[in-house]
Amino acid sequence: MADRRNGPSIPGVATNRALCHFFVAAPSILTVTAHCPSALSQRTVAPLWRSPPQSTPLPVRVIGCTVVDEHSDLEQSPLHAEHLALGARLVPFVGWQLPVQYQGVKQEHLAVRQAAGLFDVSHMGEIEISGPGARALVNYVVTNAAGKLVDGKALYTCACNEAGTILDDLIVYRITAERWLVVCNGANRSKMVGHFKTVATDSRSPHQAEGVPKPDVRDASCDTALMALQGPKALEIVALGGPDGPGLAELSPFGLGEATLFDVPCIAARTGYTGEDGVELFCAAAQAPKLWRGLLEAGKPQGIQPAGLGARDTLRLEARLSLYGNDIDETTHPFEAGLGWTVKLKKPGFIGKAALEGIHAAGLERKLVGFVMIGRGIARQGYPLLDKAGNEVGKCTSGAPAPALGKNIGLGYLPIAMTGLGTELVVDCRGRKIDAVVVKTPFYKRSN
């Protein structure tokens, strides 16, 4: 999925020294030691994430970087005012009020496939882990080989419980050996922050055995804005953001570096959730509107469009990327979800390893597959999946029209005997029995 090569330094983009200081662990000016070869002394730095003092009249209260109406439990993105100005349709989503669409799901979906789309994904959780034991802690919590990452690289992984089922799927970024960033799903933010903090104090955690101090685990989500610029013209657009912009094209997949874009300091990562090329940009919450406006204005000639949750869902489904809460959760394990490649059973002990070894040895009873509707109908989450005799054999976990393909597609768990390509099944669409067929995934794969 990702190119793991470690290339040379990128002109105009700092991939090591500056990253050491981009994420800081305290809400005030502090002295930190740069953990990189070129840093020879301590430096005093002002944390990038600290927002300027602000007073907000009632009936609005401030929670971290979010502004929430006094009569609502929904958090709002640092870009909330931008969404309102663009006429976005806002909906509740995992405790946030977020844009589901601007001009329309299909239009935004195709803009990402053909040009570029800009997403606000500030609801995602950002967890900073720092200290001498950070590497050991992260590698113990996740199933993939995070311990093999080098500075300025990231990977996709699962984090499992002791039973081997999925607590969350994550992207783990190594900034330095002693400074890591973990991005989790917004709905799982409290769970994963608590999980990392609990494991950090667990006597079984490898850093304890190594005799190093307990790593610091900090929830940086409310200080951080995250946006994703995705599509074949994404790198062309981000190159217009200033002297650092062109160098981002040299980042390998799952690489990251510091860049100032439209006068906003960012961490840029060559990651995404759409099946297209692009970057995800982390910045201080208070500076997010400036970066958002800069990207939209610069990208007009290339056809950029703001894109909402609706297009994000159909794009990730075409690319067969799992959605936590739909396709994976604490009742599923990575092997049956098609994520076995994220489980490195040969690495030293990690949470869930014993259970996953047993699951792997026993073989699969079911598997998450992709299917295309043959008849006229749209599969939706929770719709029963039937065999040709009419027996219920599974559930649809995700389903939608695929705008780039002109088909209705879905994902669902089926008994292993029914997972072969070309296997016919039936989707019960609210009492209407619609034929479907198992197909190879991803449904969509970009040509370059």
Secondary structure, 3 states (H helix, E strand, C coil): CCCCCCCCCECCEECCHHHHHHCCCCCCCEEEECCCCCCCCEEEECCCCCCCCCCCCCCEEEECCEEEECCCCCEECCCHHHHHHCCCEEEEECCEEEEEECCCHHHHHHHHHHCEEEEECCCCEEEEEECCCHHHHHHHHECCCHHHCCCCEEEEEEEECCCCCEEEEEEEEEEECCEEEEEECHHHHHHHHHHHHHHHCCCCCHHHHCCCCCCEEEECHHHEEEEEEECCCHHHHHHHHCCCHHHHHHCCCCEEEEEEECCEEEEEECCCCCCCCEEEEEEEHHHHHHHHHHHHHHCHHHCEEEECHHHHHHHHHHCCCCCECCCECCCCCCCCCCCHHHCCCCCCCCCCHHHHHHHHHHCCCEEEEEEEECCCCCCCCCCEEECCCCCEEEEEEEEEEECCCCEEEEEEEEEHHHCCCCCEEEEEECCEEEEEEEECCCCCCCCC
